[in-house]
Amino acid sequence: GAAVWIEAGCADCHTLAGAVASGTTGPNLDQVKPSQEEVAQQVREGGGGMPSFKEQLSDEEIEAVAQYVAESAGG
């Protein structure tokens, strides 16, 4: 999941302490504490200013980054 986080550029927009990321465009994931399911859906579908990544990432990559974010943020 960490490799996908880096590859997809998630830190450009999001704060996540576990990833040493402090982006300010998107929500602070440490505060939101999303579940794995919430992250996977958001990454696939986009919304709220975030683009969909379903064309750039495989299902396996989406699930890996979703698990990584949920575990890192305590969701």
Backbone bond lengths (Angstrom), bond angles and torsions (degrees), N, CA, C in turn:
res aa  C-N    CA-C-N  psi(-1)  N-CA   C-N-CA  omega(-1)  CA-C   N-CA-C  phi
1 G - - - 1.446 - - 1.519 112.96 -
2 A 1.329 116.84 -38.19 1.465 120.12 -178.90 1.534 110.86 -63.46
3 A 1.325 116.53 -39.02 1.468 119.99 179.55 1.525 111.01 -65.32
4 V 1.332 117.07 -38.87 1.461 120.66 178.27 1.526 109.50 -67.10
5 W 1.333 116.96 -41.47 1.471 121.71 177.51 1.531 109.76 -53.29
6 I 1.326 115.87 -46.86 1.467 121.07 -178.64 1.524 110.65 -69.04
7 E 1.339 115.94 -48.33 1.473 121.78 -177.26 1.522 112.20 -59.46
8 A 1.331 116.64 -40.75 1.462 120.82 -176.78 1.524 112.83 -81.57
9 G 1.328 117.48 -9.41 1.458 120.20 177.79 1.519 114.19 77.95
10 C 1.319 117.61 26.24 1.464 121.64 -176.81 1.531 112.42 -58.11
11 A 1.341 115.99 -35.28 1.463 120.69 -178.12 1.527 112.68 -67.32
12 D 1.323 116.93 -16.82 1.460 119.39 177.84 1.525 111.10 -63.73
13 C 1.333 116.24 -28.28 1.462 120.63 -175.72 1.522 114.81 -117.91
14 H 1.313 118.05 -25.10 1.467 121.32 -171.29 1.519 113.64 -115.14
15 T 1.327 115.14 147.13 1.458 122.39 169.98 1.518 107.86 -92.95
16 L 1.334 115.62 132.14 1.457 122.99 174.61 1.524 106.22 -154.20
17 A 1.329 116.24 106.84 1.461 121.25 -174.19 1.522 112.29 -56.57
18 G 1.337 117.41 -41.42 1.457 121.04 -178.89 1.515 113.29 -61.71
19 A 1.313 116.79 -21.81 1.463 121.86 179.23 1.528 111.39 -104.42
20 V 1.322 116.42 6.67 1.458 122.62 -176.26 1.525 110.00 50.81
21 A 1.319 114.81 49.65 1.460 121.78 -177.84 1.522 109.31 -118.69
22 S 1.329 115.47 138.56 1.464 119.35 -178.45 1.521 112.65 -137.11
23 G 1.336 116.29 41.10 1.459 120.62 176.53 1.514 110.24 -67.04
24 T 1.331 116.64 152.44 1.468 120.33 -176.34 1.522 113.87 -123.28
25 T 1.317 118.44 1.30 1.462 120.96 179.82 1.524 110.96 -74.29
26 G 1.324 116.34 -46.64 1.464 122.02 -179.48 1.515 110.84 -98.43
27 P 1.317 116.33 178.17 1.461 120.52 -179.42 1.533 113.08 -61.65
28 N 1.322 115.29 150.18 1.458 122.84 172.53 1.524 106.14 -75.39
29 L 1.313 117.00 110.44 1.464 121.16 -173.98 1.521 112.33 -70.73
30 D 1.339 117.48 -24.05 1.466 120.32 175.29 1.529 110.76 -66.65
31 Q 1.314 116.79 -32.03 1.467 121.09 178.87 1.526 111.80 -82.38
32 V 1.332 116.73 -39.18 1.467 121.63 -177.18 1.534 110.86 -71.77
33 K 1.348 116.66 -36.65 1.462 122.84 -178.23 1.538 112.29 50.55
34 P 1.327 116.83 56.69 1.469 119.70 -178.02 1.526 112.16 -70.00
35 S 1.327 115.15 150.89 1.462 120.41 174.13 1.525 108.87 -76.43
36 Q 1.322 115.99 166.15 1.461 120.58 177.69 1.524 110.08 -58.99
37 E 1.320 117.00 -41.02 1.464 121.03 -179.00 1.522 110.94 -64.71
38 E 1.333 116.97 -41.14 1.467 120.51 179.15 1.523 111.29 -63.90
39 V 1.319 116.22 -42.76 1.471 120.02 179.52 1.523 110.02 -64.12
40 A 1.324 117.58 -47.58 1.463 121.10 -178.64 1.529 110.98 -58.54
41 Q 1.323 116.94 -43.89 1.467 119.98 179.76 1.529 110.99 -64.42
42 Q 1.320 117.16 -43.37 1.470 120.48 -179.00 1.517 111.00 -65.04
43 V 1.326 117.17 -41.22 1.467 120.76 -180.00 1.530 109.74 -65.80
44 R 1.335 117.05 -41.15 1.473 120.34 179.87 1.521 112.39 -68.92
45 E 1.329 116.57 -48.05 1.462 121.01 -170.28 1.525 114.64 -96.22
46 G 1.343 116.99 -24.80 1.457 119.57 -174.94 1.522 110.03 72.49
47 G 1.308 116.12 -166.07 1.460 121.41 178.71 1.516 111.35 121.95
48 G 1.320 116.23 155.51 1.450 120.97 -179.58 1.515 112.84 63.53
49 G 1.310 117.37 29.71 1.451 121.77 -179.61 1.520 114.22 97.65
50 M 1.336 117.16 -13.37 1.461 120.75 179.39 1.522 109.92 -92.10
51 P 1.334 117.19 132.79 1.466 118.68 177.51 1.531 111.17 -75.48
52 S 1.313 115.68 158.96 1.455 121.68 173.09 1.526 108.72 -74.17
53 F 1.333 115.68 143.19 1.460 120.61 177.29 1.524 111.76 -113.45
54 K 1.350 117.60 13.44 1.463 119.66 -176.38 1.523 112.89 -66.80
55 E 1.323 118.25 -20.46 1.469 120.54 177.30 1.527 111.43 -87.57
56 Q 1.336 117.59 -21.23 1.461 121.74 -178.10 1.523 113.47 -95.76
57 L 1.343 116.91 -28.14 1.461 121.32 -175.22 1.521 110.98 -119.23
58 S 1.318 116.14 143.99 1.467 120.54 175.86 1.527 109.16 -75.25
59 D 1.319 116.77 165.70 1.471 120.59 176.55 1.524 110.51 -57.51
60 E 1.326 116.59 -39.20 1.460 120.88 -179.92 1.525 111.13 -64.91
61 E 1.330 116.53 -41.03 1.467 120.30 178.07 1.524 111.19 -66.35
62 I 1.329 116.98 -39.99 1.463 120.67 178.57 1.521 110.24 -62.89
63 E 1.316 116.98 -44.93 1.471 119.78 179.33 1.528 111.20 -65.30
64 A 1.322 116.97 -37.62 1.467 120.71 179.74 1.526 111.15 -65.37
65 V 1.319 117.46 -45.92 1.471 119.53 -179.46 1.528 110.24 -70.44
66 A 1.321 117.58 -33.22 1.464 120.73 177.85 1.527 110.76 -64.64
67 Q 1.321 116.30 -42.81 1.464 120.19 177.97 1.523 110.26 -64.92
68 Y 1.316 116.57 -43.49 1.463 121.85 179.78 1.525 111.41 -59.55
69 V 1.330 116.70 -48.21 1.470 120.48 -179.43 1.506 111.25 -64.68
70 A 1.329 117.51 -46.67 1.472 121.04 -178.90 1.523 111.06 -60.64
71 E 1.310 117.01 -44.55 1.468 120.27 179.98 1.532 111.55 -68.64
72 S 1.325 117.01 -40.88 1.464 121.25 -178.80 1.529 111.70 -67.77
73 A 1.335 116.48 -36.47 1.466 121.32 -177.35 1.521 112.64 -88.96
74 G 1.317 116.48 -9.48 1.463 119.73 -179.24 1.511 113.51 77.21
75 G 1.356 116.92 29.51 1.460 121.81 -178.18 1.489 115.00 -83.12
